[in-house]
């Protein structure tokens, strides 16, 4: 476990990363929420994991983002082993802007 928690700038890092992936977030993507960061061991070593859930054309999706240092080292649509379905989420204002979210999503489980 690292001596300190996740870097406070990680939300901005994740927002920049997702902006490159979801270029047309205004057209069909909305209700972005982010989970707390968890310290996880993966095949690539120890990394911080956060999950971002959102609606894609009205369909719920979850995206997992792994960070080491100041770099995103892996990201993908979440699978069961990421554990994203059991996490708590808050509005992801760093990505959507304070007024860009259309409300929260129902729990996945």
C-alpha positions as CSV (number, residue, x, y, z in Angstrom):
1,X,0.0,0.0,0.0
2,X,1.4,3.4,-0.9
3,X,2.3,5.8,2.0
4,X,-0.4,8.2,0.9
5,X,-3.7,7.9,-0.9
6,X,-4.3,8.5,-4.5
7,X,-3.1,11.8,-6.1
8,X,-5.8,14.5,-6.0
9,X,-5.1,15.2,-9.6
10,X,-6.2,11.7,-10.7
11,X,-9.8,12.8,-11.5
12,X,-8.4,15.3,-14.1
13,X,-6.1,12.6,-15.5
14,X,-9.0,10.2,-15.9
15,X,-11.1,12.9,-17.4
16,X,-8.4,13.7,-20.0
17,X,-8.0,10.0,-20.8
18,X,-11.8,9.5,-21.3
19,X,-12.1,12.6,-23.4
20,X,-9.7,11.0,-25.9
21,X,-11.8,7.8,-25.9
22,X,-15.3,9.3,-25.8
23,X,-14.9,12.2,-28.2
24,X,-18.6,12.8,-28.7
25,X,-19.6,12.7,-25.0
26,X,-22.4,15.2,-25.7
27,X,-23.9,13.0,-28.3
28,X,-25.3,10.0,-26.5
29,X,-23.1,9.7,-23.4
30,X,-24.3,11.2,-20.1
31,X,-24.7,10.7,-16.4
32,X,-20.9,10.1,-15.8
33,X,-20.0,9.0,-12.2
34,X,-16.7,8.0,-10.7
35,X,-15.9,5.6,-7.9
36,X,-13.3,6.0,-5.2
37,X,-9.8,4.8,-6.0
38,X,-8.6,1.4,-4.9
39,X,-5.0,0.1,-4.6
40,X,-5.0,-3.1,-6.7
41,X,-2.5,-5.7,-7.7
42,X,-2.8,-6.6,-11.4
43,X,-0.6,-8.6,-13.8
44,X,1.1,-5.2,-14.5
45,X,1.9,-4.7,-10.8
46,X,0.3,-2.4,-8.2
47,X,-2.0,0.3,-9.6
48,X,-4.8,2.6,-8.5
49,X,-8.1,1.6,-10.0
50,X,-11.2,3.8,-10.5
51,X,-14.4,2.9,-12.3
52,X,-16.5,5.3,-14.3
53,X,-20.1,4.5,-15.0
54,X,-22.3,6.3,-17.5
55,X,-25.1,5.9,-20.0
56,X,-24.3,5.2,-23.6
57,X,-27.4,5.9,-25.8
58,X,-29.4,5.1,-22.6
59,X,-27.5,1.8,-21.8
60,X,-25.5,1.6,-18.6
61,X,-21.8,1.1,-19.1
62,X,-18.8,0.9,-16.7
63,X,-15.2,1.7,-17.7
64,X,-12.2,0.7,-15.5
65,X,-9.1,2.9,-15.4
66,X,-5.8,1.8,-13.9
67,X,-3.2,4.4,-13.0
68,X,0.4,4.1,-11.9
69,X,2.3,7.3,-11.0
70,X,0.9,9.9,-13.4
71,X,0.0,7.6,-16.2
72,X,-3.0,5.6,-17.2
73,X,-1.5,2.1,-17.7
74,X,-4.7,0.3,-18.7
75,X,-8.4,1.0,-19.3
76,X,-11.2,-1.1,-20.6
77,X,-14.9,-1.7,-20.3
78,X,-15.2,-3.2,-16.8
79,X,-15.2,-7.0,-16.3
80,X,-16.2,-8.9,-13.2
81,X,-12.6,-9.1,-11.9
82,X,-12.4,-5.3,-11.8
83,X,-15.0,-5.3,-9.1
84,X,-16.7,-2.1,-10.3
85,X,-20.2,-3.4,-9.8
86,X,-19.8,-3.3,-6.0
87,X,-18.4,0.3,-5.6
88,X,-20.1,3.5,-4.7
89,X,-20.1,6.3,-7.2
90,X,-20.3,10.1,-7.2
91,X,-20.9,12.6,-10.0
92,X,-17.8,12.9,-12.2
93,X,-17.7,16.7,-12.4
94,X,-14.1,16.8,-13.7
95,X,-15.3,15.1,-16.8
96,X,-18.8,16.5,-17.3
97,X,-18.5,19.8,-15.6
98,X,-20.5,20.8,-12.6
99,X,-23.8,20.9,-14.6
100,X,-23.0,18.3,-17.2
101,X,-24.4,15.2,-15.5
102,X,-28.0,14.4,-16.0
103,X,-28.4,12.7,-12.6
104,X,-27.1,9.5,-11.0
105,X,-27.5,6.0,-12.2
106,X,-29.2,3.1,-10.4
107,X,-26.9,0.6,-8.7
108,X,-25.6,-2.1,-10.9
109,X,-26.5,-4.9,-8.5
